[in-house]
Amino acid sequence: MISTENEVISVRLRKGTREKLKNLGINPSDEVRKFLEELVWKKDVRNTIDKLELMIRQYSKPSETGFAVKSIREDRDDGH
């Protein structure tokens, strides 16, 4: 769901940068908005992944030694 409410931030650029962006056909407001929204999305995803990794470490137990070899051997013997 996209919010209809907006917030305003201000960015200072070196002299001449805004004119150069204009000459290149780049809308700085759009670019800054896209960059910041993507940055927030990436950070949210990273935080979610970190939480999931923590849960996996907390709630999963390692397989017993030799489990993978035994499992593969059983699958081969059963014709899977």
PyMOL Python script that loads the backbone (N, CA, C, O; Angstrom):
from pymol import cmd

cmd.read_pdbstr("""\
ATOM      1  N   MET A   1       0.847  -1.167   0.000  1.00  0.00           N
ATOM      2  CA  MET A   1       0.000   0.000   0.000  1.00  0.00           C
ATOM      3  C   MET A   1       0.897   1.237   0.000  1.00  0.00           C
ATOM      4  O   MET A   1       1.792   1.348   0.838  1.00  0.00           O
ATOM      5  N   ILE A   2       0.680   2.122  -0.883  1.00  0.00           N
ATOM      6  CA  ILE A   2       1.470   3.340  -1.000  1.00  0.00           C
ATOM      7  C   ILE A   2       0.818   4.444  -0.179  1.00  0.00           C
ATOM      8  O   ILE A   2      -0.378   4.712  -0.293  1.00  0.00           O
ATOM      9  N   SER A   3       1.636   5.072   0.646  1.00  0.00           N
ATOM     10  CA  SER A   3       1.133   6.143   1.497  1.00  0.00           C
ATOM     11  C   SER A   3       0.839   7.385   0.653  1.00  0.00           C
ATOM     12  O   SER A   3       1.576   7.700  -0.281  1.00  0.00           O
ATOM     13  N   THR A   4      -0.232   8.076   0.989  1.00  0.00           N
ATOM     14  CA  THR A   4      -0.561   9.327   0.298  1.00  0.00           C
ATOM     15  C   THR A   4       0.003  10.523   1.051  1.00  0.00           C
ATOM     16  O   THR A   4      -0.053  11.655   0.569  1.00  0.00           O
ATOM     17  N   GLU A   5       0.553  10.261   2.249  1.00  0.00           N
ATOM     18  CA  GLU A   5       1.151  11.335   3.023  1.00  0.00           C
ATOM     19  C   GLU A   5       2.619  11.459   2.640  1.00  0.00           C
ATOM     20  O   GLU A   5       3.281  10.465   2.341  1.00  0.00           O
ATOM     21  N   ASN A   6       3.116  12.681   2.653  1.00  0.00           N
ATOM     22  CA  ASN A   6       4.506  12.930   2.280  1.00  0.00           C
ATOM     23  C   ASN A   6       5.234  13.653   3.397  1.00  0.00           C
ATOM     24  O   ASN A   6       4.634  14.321   4.239  1.00  0.00           O
ATOM     25  N   GLU A   7       6.539  13.495   3.376  1.00  0.00           N
ATOM     26  CA  GLU A   7       7.419  14.241   4.259  1.00  0.00           C
ATOM     27  C   GLU A   7       8.429  14.954   3.368  1.00  0.00           C
ATOM     28  O   GLU A   7       8.709  14.509   2.255  1.00  0.00           O
ATOM     29  N   VAL A   8       8.962  16.037   3.852  1.00  0.00           N
ATOM     30  CA  VAL A   8       9.896  16.829   3.064  1.00  0.00           C
ATOM     31  C   VAL A   8      11.268  16.783   3.723  1.00  0.00           C
ATOM     32  O   VAL A   8      11.398  16.930   4.939  1.00  0.00           O
ATOM     33  N   ILE A   9      12.299  16.573   2.885  1.00  0.00           N
ATOM     34  CA  ILE A   9      13.672  16.715   3.351  1.00  0.00           C
ATOM     35  C   ILE A   9      14.366  17.692   2.416  1.00  0.00           C
ATOM     36  O   ILE A   9      13.913  17.928   1.296  1.00  0.00           O
ATOM     37  N   SER A  10      15.454  18.250   2.882  1.00  0.00           N
ATOM     38  CA  SER A  10      16.203  19.212   2.087  1.00  0.00           C
ATOM     39  C   SER A  10      17.623  18.693   1.914  1.00  0.00           C
ATOM     40  O   SER A  10      18.215  18.159   2.851  1.00  0.00           O
ATOM     41  N   VAL A  11      18.168  18.852   0.709  1.00  0.00           N
ATOM     42  CA  VAL A  11      19.514  18.397   0.412  1.00  0.00           C
ATOM     43  C   VAL A  11      20.290  19.557  -0.203  1.00  0.00           C
ATOM     44  O   VAL A  11      19.806  20.245  -1.102  1.00  0.00           O
ATOM     45  N   ARG A  12      21.489  19.753   0.299  1.00  0.00           N
ATOM     46  CA  ARG A  12      22.352  20.794  -0.275  1.00  0.00           C
ATOM     47  C   ARG A  12      23.313  20.137  -1.252  1.00  0.00           C
ATOM     48  O   ARG A  12      23.899  19.093  -0.965  1.00  0.00           O
ATOM     49  N   LEU A  13      23.464  20.769  -2.418  1.00  0.00           N
ATOM     50  CA  LEU A  13      24.374  20.287  -3.452  1.00  0.00           C
ATOM     51  C   LEU A  13      25.464  21.322  -3.692  1.00  0.00           C
ATOM     52  O   LEU A  13      25.285  22.513  -3.436  1.00  0.00           O
ATOM     53  N   ARG A  14      26.590  20.842  -4.186  1.00  0.00           N
ATOM     54  CA  ARG A  14      27.635  21.786  -4.563  1.00  0.00           C
ATOM     55  C   ARG A  14      27.121  22.673  -5.677  1.00  0.00           C
ATOM     56  O   ARG A  14      26.280  22.272  -6.482  1.00  0.00           O
ATOM     57  N   LYS A  15      27.640  23.877  -5.707  1.00  0.00           N
ATOM     58  CA  LYS A  15      27.208  24.846  -6.709  1.00  0.00           C
ATOM     59  C   LYS A  15      27.428  24.271  -8.112  1.00  0.00           C
ATOM     60  O   LYS A  15      28.496  23.744  -8.424  1.00  0.00           O
ATOM     61  N   GLY A  16      26.410  24.384  -8.934  1.00  0.00           N
ATOM     62  CA  GLY A  16      26.480  23.925 -10.316  1.00  0.00           C
ATOM     63  C   GLY A  16      25.940  22.525 -10.539  1.00  0.00           C
ATOM     64  O   GLY A  16      25.639  22.152 -11.673  1.00  0.00           O
ATOM     65  N   THR A  17      25.813  21.746  -9.475  1.00  0.00           N
ATOM     66  CA  THR A  17      25.352  20.362  -9.619  1.00  0.00           C
ATOM     67  C   THR A  17      23.911  20.309 -10.113  1.00  0.00           C
ATOM     68  O   THR A  17      23.581  19.520 -10.997  1.00  0.00           O
ATOM     69  N   ARG A  18      23.064  21.143  -9.544  1.00  0.00           N
ATOM     70  CA  ARG A  18      21.655  21.133  -9.951  1.00  0.00           C
ATOM     71  C   ARG A  18      21.516  21.474 -11.430  1.00  0.00           C
ATOM     72  O   ARG A  18      20.726  20.851 -12.139  1.00  0.00           O
ATOM     73  N   GLU A  19      22.274  22.453 -11.895  1.00  0.00           N
ATOM     74  CA  GLU A  19      22.231  22.848 -13.307  1.00  0.00           C
ATOM     75  C   GLU A  19      22.717  21.710 -14.200  1.00  0.00           C
ATOM     76  O   GLU A  19      22.145  21.460 -15.261  1.00  0.00           O
ATOM     77  N   LYS A  20      23.775  21.021 -13.767  1.00  0.00           N
ATOM     78  CA  LYS A  20      24.286  19.879 -14.541  1.00  0.00           C
ATOM     79  C   LYS A  20      23.250  18.767 -14.625  1.00  0.00           C
ATOM     80  O   LYS A  20      23.060  18.162 -15.680  1.00  0.00           O
ATOM     81  N   LEU A  21      22.586  18.505 -13.515  1.00  0.00           N
ATOM     82  CA  LEU A  21      21.536  17.486 -13.516  1.00  0.00           C
ATOM     83  C   LEU A  21      20.421  17.876 -14.479  1.00  0.00           C
ATOM     84  O   LEU A  21      19.927  17.042 -15.238  1.00  0.00           O
ATOM     85  N   LYS A  22      20.033  19.132 -14.443  1.00  0.00           N
ATOM     86  CA  LYS A  22      18.981  19.630 -15.329  1.00  0.00           C
ATOM     87  C   LYS A  22      19.392  19.448 -16.788  1.00  0.00           C
ATOM     88  O   LYS A  22      18.592  19.006 -17.613  1.00  0.00           O
ATOM     89  N   ASN A  23      20.647  19.789 -17.105  1.00  0.00           N
ATOM     90  CA  ASN A  23      21.143  19.648 -18.477  1.00  0.00           C
ATOM     91  C   ASN A  23      21.185  18.191 -18.933  1.00  0.00           C
ATOM     92  O   ASN A  23      21.072  17.898 -20.123  1.00  0.00           O
ATOM     93  N   LEU A  24      21.350  17.287 -17.975  1.00  0.00           N
ATOM     94  CA  LEU A  24      21.364  15.854 -18.291  1.00  0.00           C
ATOM     95  C   LEU A  24      19.959  15.249 -18.311  1.00  0.00           C
ATOM     96  O   LEU A  24      19.796  14.060 -18.585  1.00  0.00           O
ATOM     97  N   GLY A  25      18.959  16.059 -18.025  1.00  0.00           N
ATOM     98  CA  GLY A  25      17.579  15.570 -18.015  1.00  0.00           C
ATOM     99  C   GLY A  25      17.247  14.740 -16.785  1.00  0.00           C
ATOM    100  O   GLY A  25      16.346  13.902 -16.814  1.00  0.00           O
ATOM    101  N   ILE A  26      17.977  14.978 -15.709  1.00  0.00           N
ATOM    102  CA  ILE A  26      17.768  14.216 -14.472  1.00  0.00           C
ATOM    103  C   ILE A  26      17.018  15.082 -13.469  1.00  0.00           C
ATOM    104  O   ILE A  26      17.408  16.214 -13.184  1.00  0.00           O
ATOM    105  N   ASN A  27      15.938  14.526 -12.942  1.00  0.00           N
ATOM    106  CA  ASN A  27      15.163  15.211 -11.910  1.00  0.00           C
ATOM    107  C   ASN A  27      15.724  14.790 -10.551  1.00  0.00           C
ATOM    108  O   ASN A  27      15.495  13.663 -10.113  1.00  0.00           O
ATOM    109  N   PRO A  28      16.454  15.679  -9.884  1.00  0.00           N
ATOM    110  CA  PRO A  28      17.090  15.279  -8.623  1.00  0.00           C
ATOM    111  C   PRO A  28      16.097  14.831  -7.557  1.00  0.00           C
ATOM    112  O   PRO A  28      16.390  13.910  -6.795  1.00  0.00           O
ATOM    113  N   SER A  29      14.955  15.450  -7.491  1.00  0.00           N
ATOM    114  CA  SER A  29      13.961  15.044  -6.490  1.00  0.00           C
ATOM    115  C   SER A  29      13.537  13.597  -6.698  1.00  0.00           C
ATOM    116  O   SER A  29      13.463  12.820  -5.747  1.00  0.00           O
ATOM    117  N   ASP A  30      13.257  13.239  -7.960  1.00  0.00           N
ATOM    118  CA  ASP A  30      12.857  11.859  -8.260  1.00  0.00           C
ATOM    119  C   ASP A  30      13.972  10.875  -7.930  1.00  0.00           C
ATOM    120  O   ASP A  30      13.719   9.812  -7.362  1.00  0.00           O
ATOM    121  N   GLU A  31      15.198  11.227  -8.284  1.00  0.00           N
ATOM    122  CA  GLU A  31      16.331  10.326  -8.061  1.00  0.00           C
ATOM    123  C   GLU A  31      16.617  10.144  -6.577  1.00  0.00           C
ATOM    124  O   GLU A  31      16.879   9.027  -6.133  1.00  0.00           O
ATOM    125  N   VAL A  32      16.572  11.211  -5.817  1.00  0.00           N
ATOM    126  CA  VAL A  32      16.802  11.117  -4.369  1.00  0.00           C
ATOM    127  C   VAL A  32      15.690  10.300  -3.729  1.00  0.00           C
ATOM    128  O   VAL A  32      15.953   9.457  -2.872  1.00  0.00           O
ATOM    129  N   ARG A  33      14.454  10.542  -4.136  1.00  0.00           N
ATOM    130  CA  ARG A  33      13.305   9.799  -3.603  1.00  0.00           C
ATOM    131  C   ARG A  33      13.462   8.306  -3.883  1.00  0.00           C
ATOM    132  O   ARG A  33      13.304   7.484  -2.980  1.00  0.00           O
ATOM    133  N   LYS A  34      13.773   7.954  -5.134  1.00  0.00           N
ATOM    134  CA  LYS A  34      13.932   6.543  -5.494  1.00  0.00           C
ATOM    135  C   LYS A  34      15.073   5.898  -4.707  1.00  0.00           C
ATOM    136  O   LYS A  34      14.944   4.782  -4.203  1.00  0.00           O
ATOM    137  N   PHE A  35      16.190   6.622  -4.610  1.00  0.00           N
ATOM    138  CA  PHE A  35      17.340   6.079  -3.896  1.00  0.00           C
ATOM    139  C   PHE A  35      17.006   5.800  -2.434  1.00  0.00           C
ATOM    140  O   PHE A  35      17.311   4.723  -1.922  1.00  0.00           O
ATOM    141  N   LEU A  36      16.385   6.757  -1.763  1.00  0.00           N
ATOM    142  CA  LEU A  36      16.080   6.595  -0.342  1.00  0.00           C
ATOM    143  C   LEU A  36      15.033   5.506  -0.103  1.00  0.00           C
ATOM    144  O   LEU A  36      15.138   4.746   0.859  1.00  0.00           O
ATOM    145  N   GLU A  37      14.032   5.429  -0.970  1.00  0.00           N
ATOM    146  CA  GLU A  37      13.019   4.387  -0.816  1.00  0.00           C
ATOM    147  C   GLU A  37      13.632   3.002  -1.028  1.00  0.00           C
ATOM    148  O   GLU A  37      13.287   2.057  -0.319  1.00  0.00           O
ATOM    149  N   GLU A  38      14.533   2.879  -1.995  1.00  0.00           N
ATOM    150  CA  GLU A  38      15.211   1.602  -2.237  1.00  0.00           C
ATOM    151  C   GLU A  38      16.136   1.263  -1.070  1.00  0.00           C
ATOM    152  O   GLU A  38      16.238   0.100  -0.679  1.00  0.00           O
ATOM    153  N   LEU A  39      16.800   2.256  -0.518  1.00  0.00           N
ATOM    154  CA  LEU A  39      17.674   2.042   0.632  1.00  0.00           C
ATOM    155  C   LEU A  39      16.885   1.507   1.821  1.00  0.00           C
ATOM    156  O   LEU A  39      17.322   0.569   2.488  1.00  0.00           O
ATOM    157  N   VAL A  40      15.730   2.096   2.086  1.00  0.00           N
ATOM    158  CA  VAL A  40      14.872   1.626   3.179  1.00  0.00           C
ATOM    159  C   VAL A  40      14.443   0.188   2.926  1.00  0.00           C
ATOM    160  O   VAL A  40      14.471  -0.637   3.839  1.00  0.00           O
ATOM    161  N   TRP A  41      14.044  -0.120   1.686  1.00  0.00           N
ATOM    162  CA  TRP A  41      13.611  -1.479   1.333  1.00  0.00           C
ATOM    163  C   TRP A  41      14.750  -2.474   1.575  1.00  0.00           C
ATOM    164  O   TRP A  41      14.533  -3.533   2.164  1.00  0.00           O
ATOM    165  N   LYS A  42      15.963  -2.136   1.122  1.00  0.00           N
ATOM    166  CA  LYS A  42      17.108  -3.030   1.302  1.00  0.00           C
ATOM    167  C   LYS A  42      17.408  -3.261   2.777  1.00  0.00           C
ATOM    168  O   LYS A  42      17.687  -4.387   3.189  1.00  0.00           O
ATOM    169  N   LYS A  43      17.352  -2.201   3.566  1.00  0.00           N
ATOM    170  CA  LYS A  43      17.625  -2.338   5.000  1.00  0.00           C
ATOM    171  C   LYS A  43      16.549  -3.188   5.673  1.00  0.00           C
ATOM    172  O   LYS A  43      16.864  -3.999   6.544  1.00  0.00           O
ATOM    173  N   ASP A  44      15.291  -3.016   5.283  1.00  0.00           N
ATOM    174  CA  ASP A  44      14.205  -3.836   5.832  1.00  0.00           C
ATOM    175  C   ASP A  44      14.422  -5.308   5.496  1.00  0.00           C
ATOM    176  O   ASP A  44      14.259  -6.179   6.350  1.00  0.00           O
ATOM    177  N   VAL A  45      14.791  -5.576   4.245  1.00  0.00           N
ATOM    178  CA  VAL A  45      15.042  -6.958   3.821  1.00  0.00           C
ATOM    179  C   VAL A  45      16.209  -7.540   4.616  1.00  0.00           C
ATOM    180  O   VAL A  45      16.128  -8.668   5.102  1.00  0.00           O
ATOM    181  N   ARG A  46      17.298  -6.770   4.751  1.00  0.00           N
ATOM    182  CA  ARG A  46      18.466  -7.246   5.509  1.00  0.00           C
ATOM    183  C   ARG A  46      18.089  -7.560   6.952  1.00  0.00           C
ATOM    184  O   ARG A  46      18.511  -8.582   7.493  1.00  0.00           O
ATOM    185  N   ASN A  47      17.298  -6.691   7.581  1.00  0.00           N
ATOM    186  CA  ASN A  47      16.865  -6.923   8.965  1.00  0.00           C
ATOM    187  C   ASN A  47      16.021  -8.186   9.081  1.00  0.00           C
ATOM    188  O   ASN A  47      16.170  -8.953  10.032  1.00  0.00           O
ATOM    189  N   THR A  48      15.136  -8.401   8.109  1.00  0.00           N
ATOM    190  CA  THR A  48      14.298  -9.600   8.109  1.00  0.00           C
ATOM    191  C   THR A  48      15.154 -10.848   7.952  1.00  0.00           C
ATOM    192  O   THR A  48      14.938 -11.838   8.651  1.00  0.00           O
ATOM    193  N   ILE A  49      16.113 -10.812   7.052  1.00  0.00           N
ATOM    194  CA  ILE A  49      17.002 -11.957   6.850  1.00  0.00           C
ATOM    195  C   ILE A  49      17.802 -12.231   8.119  1.00  0.00           C
ATOM    196  O   ILE A  49      17.953 -13.385   8.520  1.00  0.00           O
ATOM    197  N   ASP A  50      18.312 -11.182   8.748  1.00  0.00           N
ATOM    198  CA  ASP A  50      19.067 -11.356   9.995  1.00  0.00           C
ATOM    199  C   ASP A  50      18.211 -12.017  11.069  1.00  0.00           C
ATOM    200  O   ASP A  50      18.685 -12.903  11.782  1.00  0.00           O
ATOM    201  N   LYS A  51      16.956 -11.595  11.190  1.00  0.00           N
ATOM    202  CA  LYS A  51      16.054 -12.193  12.180  1.00  0.00           C
ATOM    203  C   LYS A  51      15.787 -13.662  11.865  1.00  0.00           C
ATOM    204  O   LYS A  51      15.762 -14.499  12.767  1.00  0.00           O
ATOM    205  N   LEU A  52      15.586 -13.975  10.582  1.00  0.00           N
ATOM    206  CA  LEU A  52      15.349 -15.363  10.183  1.00  0.00           C
ATOM    207  C   LEU A  52      16.570 -16.236  10.461  1.00  0.00           C
ATOM    208  O   LEU A  52      16.440 -17.362  10.941  1.00  0.00           O
ATOM    209  N   GLU A  53      17.754 -15.710  10.155  1.00  0.00           N
ATOM    210  CA  GLU A  53      18.978 -16.468  10.425  1.00  0.00           C
ATOM    211  C   GLU A  53      19.135 -16.734  11.921  1.00  0.00           C
ATOM    212  O   GLU A  53      19.549 -17.821  12.324  1.00  0.00           O
ATOM    213  N   LEU A  54      18.806 -15.749  12.729  1.00  0.00           N
ATOM    214  CA  LEU A  54      18.876 -15.927  14.178  1.00  0.00           C
ATOM    215  C   LEU A  54      17.897 -17.006  14.634  1.00  0.00           C
ATOM    216  O   LEU A  54      18.247 -17.856  15.452  1.00  0.00           O
ATOM    217  N   MET A  55      16.682 -16.976  14.112  1.00  0.00           N
ATOM    218  CA  MET A  55      15.686 -17.988  14.465  1.00  0.00           C
ATOM    219  C   MET A  55      16.148 -19.382  14.046  1.00  0.00           C
ATOM    220  O   MET A  55      15.969 -20.349  14.786  1.00  0.00           O
ATOM    221  N   ILE A  56      16.740 -19.481  12.866  1.00  0.00           N
ATOM    222  CA  ILE A  56      17.230 -20.782  12.392  1.00  0.00           C
ATOM    223  C   ILE A  56      18.302 -21.309  13.342  1.00  0.00           C
ATOM    224  O   ILE A  56      18.293 -22.485  13.706  1.00  0.00           O
ATOM    225  N   ARG A  57      19.230 -20.428  13.744  1.00  0.00           N
ATOM    226  CA  ARG A  57      20.290 -20.854  14.666  1.00  0.00           C
ATOM    227  C   ARG A  57      19.718 -21.248  16.030  1.00  0.00           C
ATOM    228  O   ARG A  57      20.196 -22.190  16.663  1.00  0.00           O
ATOM    229  N   GLN A  58      18.695 -20.520  16.474  1.00  0.00           N
ATOM    230  CA  GLN A  58      18.131 -20.792  17.796  1.00  0.00           C
ATOM    231  C   GLN A  58      17.306 -22.075  17.827  1.00  0.00           C
ATOM    232  O   GLN A  58      17.358 -22.825  18.802  1.00  0.00           O
ATOM    233  N   TYR A  59      16.543 -22.329  16.761  1.00  0.00           N
ATOM    234  CA  TYR A  59      15.548 -23.398  16.817  1.00  0.00           C
ATOM    235  C   TYR A  59      15.872 -24.634  15.994  1.00  0.00           C
ATOM    236  O   TYR A  59      15.111 -25.602  16.026  1.00  0.00           O
ATOM    237  N   SER A  60      16.968 -24.632  15.262  1.00  0.00           N
ATOM    238  CA  SER A  60      17.308 -25.835  14.512  1.00  0.00           C
ATOM    239  C   SER A  60      18.494 -26.513  15.168  1.00  0.00           C
ATOM    240  O   SER A  60      19.334 -25.866  15.793  1.00  0.00           O
ATOM    241  N   LYS A  61      18.547 -27.808  15.017  1.00  0.00           N
ATOM    242  CA  LYS A  61      19.674 -28.539  15.581  1.00  0.00           C
ATOM    243  C   LYS A  61      20.452 -29.170  14.429  1.00  0.00           C
ATOM    244  O   LYS A  61      19.870 -29.508  13.398  1.00  0.00           O
ATOM    245  N   PRO A  62      21.737 -29.326  14.597  1.00  0.00           N
ATOM    246  CA  PRO A  62      22.533 -29.915  13.526  1.00  0.00           C
ATOM    247  C   PRO A  62      22.170 -31.380  13.317  1.00  0.00           C
ATOM    248  O   PRO A  62      21.758 -32.069  14.251  1.00  0.00           O
ATOM    249  N   SER A  63      22.323 -31.838  12.107  1.00  0.00           N
ATOM    250  CA  SER A  63      22.074 -33.253  11.810  1.00  0.00           C
ATOM    251  C   SER A  63      23.156 -34.101  12.452  1.00  0.00           C
ATOM    252  O   SER A  63      24.278 -33.646  12.675  1.00  0.00           O
ATOM    253  N   GLU A  64      22.800 -35.335  12.742  1.00  0.00           N
ATOM    254  CA  GLU A  64      23.787 -36.238  13.333  1.00  0.00           C
ATOM    255  C   GLU A  64      24.876 -36.543  12.302  1.00  0.00           C
ATOM    256  O   GLU A  64      24.630 -36.497  11.096  1.00  0.00           O
ATOM    257  N   THR A  65      26.053 -36.846  12.776  1.00  0.00           N
ATOM    258  CA  THR A  65      27.181 -37.146  11.896  1.00  0.00           C
ATOM    259  C   THR A  65      26.833 -38.348  11.025  1.00  0.00           C
ATOM    260  O   THR A  65      26.365 -39.376  11.514  1.00  0.00           O
ATOM    261  N   GLY A  66      27.069 -38.198   9.732  1.00  0.00           N
ATOM    262  CA  GLY A  66      26.819 -39.284   8.787  1.00  0.00           C
ATOM    263  C   GLY A  66      25.403 -39.319   8.248  1.00  0.00           C
ATOM    264  O   GLY A  66      25.077 -40.191   7.442  1.00  0.00           O
ATOM    265  N   PHE A  67      24.552 -38.394   8.670  1.00  0.00           N
ATOM    266  CA  PHE A  67      23.144 -38.402   8.234  1.00  0.00           C
ATOM    267  C   PHE A  67      23.021 -38.250   6.721  1.00  0.00           C
ATOM    268  O   PHE A  67      22.252 -38.976   6.091  1.00  0.00           O
ATOM    269  N   ALA A  68      23.766 -37.319   6.131  1.00  0.00           N
ATOM    270  CA  ALA A  68      23.657 -37.071   4.692  1.00  0.00           C
ATOM    271  C   ALA A  68      24.059 -38.303   3.896  1.00  0.00           C
ATOM    272  O   ALA A  68      23.370 -38.684   2.950  1.00  0.00           O
ATOM    273  N   VAL A  69      25.171 -38.927   4.274  1.00  0.00           N
ATOM    274  CA  VAL A  69      25.640 -40.124   3.563  1.00  0.00           C
ATOM    275  C   VAL A  69      24.609 -41.232   3.676  1.00  0.00           C
ATOM    276  O   VAL A  69      24.292 -41.894   2.688  1.00  0.00           O
ATOM    277  N   LYS A  70      24.087 -41.432   4.871  1.00  0.00           N
ATOM    278  CA  LYS A  70      23.080 -42.470   5.113  1.00  0.00           C
ATOM    279  C   LYS A  70      21.818 -42.198   4.290  1.00  0.00           C
ATOM    280  O   LYS A  70      21.259 -43.111   3.682  1.00  0.00           O
ATOM    281  N   SER A  71      21.377 -40.948   4.274  1.00  0.00           N
ATOM    282  CA  SER A  71      20.161 -40.575   3.554  1.00  0.00           C
ATOM    283  C   SER A  71      20.324 -40.793   2.046  1.00  0.00           C
ATOM    284  O   SER A  71      19.430 -41.334   1.396  1.00  0.00           O
ATOM    285  N   ILE A  72      21.447 -40.380   1.502  1.00  0.00           N
ATOM    286  CA  ILE A  72      21.700 -40.560   0.064  1.00  0.00           C
ATOM    287  C   ILE A  72      21.752 -42.042  -0.278  1.00  0.00           C
ATOM    288  O   ILE A  72      21.189 -42.477  -1.282  1.00  0.00           O
ATOM    289  N   ARG A  73      22.429 -42.809   0.559  1.00  0.00           N
ATOM    290  CA  ARG A  73      22.533 -44.255   0.328  1.00  0.00           C
ATOM    291  C   ARG A  73      21.148 -44.896   0.336  1.00  0.00           C
ATOM    292  O   ARG A  73      20.847 -45.738  -0.510  1.00  0.00           O
ATOM    293  N   GLU A  74      20.299 -44.496   1.296  1.00  0.00           N
ATOM    294  CA  GLU A  74      18.934 -45.056   1.375  1.00  0.00           C
ATOM    295  C   GLU A  74      18.134 -44.698   0.129  1.00  0.00           C
ATOM    296  O   GLU A  74      17.414 -45.541  -0.406  1.00  0.00           O
ATOM    297  N   ASP A  75      18.252 -43.459  -0.339  1.00  0.00           N
ATOM    298  CA  ASP A  75      17.527 -43.036  -1.548  1.00  0.00           C
ATOM    299  C   ASP A  75      17.976 -43.834  -2.757  1.00  0.00           C
ATOM    300  O   ASP A  75      17.148 -44.259  -3.563  1.00  0.00           O
ATOM    301  N   ARG A  76      19.274 -44.040  -2.892  1.00  0.00           N
ATOM    302  CA  ARG A  76      19.790 -44.821  -4.022  1.00  0.00           C
ATOM    303  C   ARG A  76      19.305 -46.265  -3.965  1.00  0.00           C
ATOM    304  O   ARG A  76      18.924 -46.843  -4.983  1.00  0.00           O
ATOM    305  N   ASP A  77      19.322 -46.844  -2.757  1.00  0.00           N
ATOM    306  CA  ASP A  77      18.889 -48.219  -2.597  1.00  0.00           C
ATOM    307  C   ASP A  77      17.402 -48.383  -2.876  1.00  0.00           C
ATOM    308  O   ASP A  77      16.974 -49.429  -3.363  1.00  0.00           O
ATOM    309  N   ASP A  78      16.617 -47.367  -2.573  1.00  0.00           N
ATOM    310  CA  ASP A  78      15.165 -47.421  -2.789  1.00  0.00           C
ATOM    311  C   ASP A  78      14.791 -47.088  -4.224  1.00  0.00           C
ATOM    312  O   ASP A  78      13.629 -47.233  -4.606  1.00  0.00           O
ATOM    313  N   GLY A  79      15.758 -46.640  -5.032  1.00  0.00           N
ATOM    314  CA  GLY A  79      15.493 -46.349  -6.433  1.00  0.00           C
ATOM    315  C   GLY A  79      14.945 -44.957  -6.684  1.00  0.00           C
ATOM    316  O   GLY A  79      14.331 -44.731  -7.726  1.00  0.00           O
ATOM    317  N   HIS A  80      15.140 -44.020  -5.776  1.00  0.00           N
ATOM    318  CA  HIS A  80      14.656 -42.632  -5.942  1.00  0.00           C
ATOM    319  C   HIS A  80      15.572 -41.843  -6.776  1.00  0.00           C
ATOM    320  O   HIS A  80      15.324 -40.662  -7.018  1.00  0.00           O
TER     321      HIS A  80
END
""", "prot")
cmd.dss("prot")
cmd.show_as("cartoon", "prot")
cmd.util.cbc("prot")
cmd.orient("prot")
